[in-house]
């Protein structure tokens, strides 16, 4: 069963210091709140009931992003994704080193506990940008090593009670340049990411579709959205109708550094429209989206805006009713 977030509860729980290819990217089912090693999430815990009632007005802009307490550190934190209402997965430069971390909490209104590193993954290099399939069993991430400026890796576990082991490079995706910030669709059929493969220097957006044999086809550049600037951190909305990304482009009211942009379409079979800046999520600092909730009422983003606790922090923004 795919969990649907109880909007008001999630907002209260996450923002206690502040007052939230076209396939559906949903969060995995709810899990038990107690911590588990290396991102293992026992499957015998409390489950939130499905809720049919709307928890926000999707036509309204997101509210002001609020810092998530207990997650950000005094260094760089990024790429956060809510696995369920009680578990958050993200990347960080905190000690013992750059890698993936998981934190849990007892209830949706409790603060998150101390983040724990995914040691098996972190031992192989500097891991960033985690993204999960809907069942919570397959994890994609980017890995940088002394020999490689960035490749996209994948690891799989048989159950959500298991820990993730070190991954392997995704076949057919990586280039001789830098490949970062993967985003996988809920069913694992579509992979978005950014890469320097076309320019050798600036990151641009790419998408790859899974083929019948299970491998990904050759990545295609999203030429409609790539600019002469930097374009990265692609995230597809749950309904497959809106693509978010960050860009240093200067048109459309951009304020400098990386602002958040989006493009929409009326059908997953159609093409995306023009790129539009998302003003309520952008600032004169740098921002990028990392996750959108199943009902599109909440987004997680990373930003180095003033008021944070480190070089880059994780924020939550919610749409009102």
C-alpha positions, 0 to 999 in steps of 0.5 A: 500500500502506498502511504499518503501523508496526513498533511497537517500532521506532517507539517507540524512534525517537520516544521516545529521551528517554523510555525510542507517520462511521466510516472508516479514518484511516491514514497514507500509504505510507512515504517517503524520509527525506531532506528535501523542500521544502514537505512534498514527500515523494519516493516512491522510498524504503525501505518498511517491510513490512506486519506482521500481528502485533499490536504492542500490546494495544488493550484496555490504556491508553496509557503515559505520554506522552513528549516527542518530541525535536527537534520541540518549540520554546520556543513553542507546537507542536501538531497533529502527524501522522506521515505515515510512520515518517520524516516528521512534519507539525505546526503551530508558532509558531516563527520565522519565524512561525505555520505548518505545518512538516515534519521528516524523519529518516534511519531510524526510530531517528534523531532528526528533523532541523530542521523546515522551514516549508511556505512556500507555505501559511504565506505566506497566514496563520497555518496550524495543525492539519494533517490528511492523507488516507491517500494523502498527496495532500490536506491540510486545515488551519486558517488565521487571518488579520487579516480572519478568526479561522479557516477550514478550507482544503484543498490537493491535490498530484498526487504525494507528490514535489510540494510543497503549494501554498496552499489554498482554503477548503473550500466549505460548511464555514466559518461567520462565526465561528471554524472550526479543528482539522480532521480528515479521514478516510483516504478523504476522505469525512468531515471533523470540526472545531471551530467557534464557529458555534453560540455565537459564543464557545466551540468545539464539535464538528462533522462533515460528510459528503462528498456524491456531487457531491464537496462536503461537506454542511452540518456537523452538531453532535455534540450528544451530546458538546458541552457548555456548555464548550469541546470541540475537536480531534476525532480518529477512530481508524483503525477508526472506532470511537473518537472522541477530543477535548479538553474543558474539561468538569468531569464524569467526573474532569476535572482542569481546563483541557482533558482528553482524552475519548473515545466508542466504538461497536461498529460504524461504522454505530452511534452512539457511546456516552457520553463517557469521560475518558482519564485516562492522557493527561490531566493538570492541564494542557491536552491534546488528541490530534492523531493515532492510528496505523493500529493504534491503538497510538500517539497524538500529543498536544499538552500544556502540562504541566510538563517540556516545552521550550515553551509547548506541546509534542508528545508520544507515548504508546503502548499496551503489549503 
